[in-house]
Amino acid sequence: MRLKVVVHESEDGGYWAEVPALPGCATQGETVPELMSRVEEAIEGWLSVDDADLPDGQVLEIAV
């Protein structure tokens, strides 16, 4: 899966990023490499699903 990440410079130094395709998925870091590592973690967290929170039914996965 490929997602676009919008990177912004923070007024206080460092950077912050958002993933427009995933509402509310954002993070920050002091350097761009640190930021991108945190973006990967944020995306994984956003996409993870706790089976206990799902209604009864079958859970399937799809790669896009």
Buried (B, 14 or more C-beta within 10 A) or exposed (E): EEEEBEEEEEEEEBBBBBBEEBEEBBBBBEEEEBBBEBBEEBBEEBEEEEEEEEEEEEEEEEEE
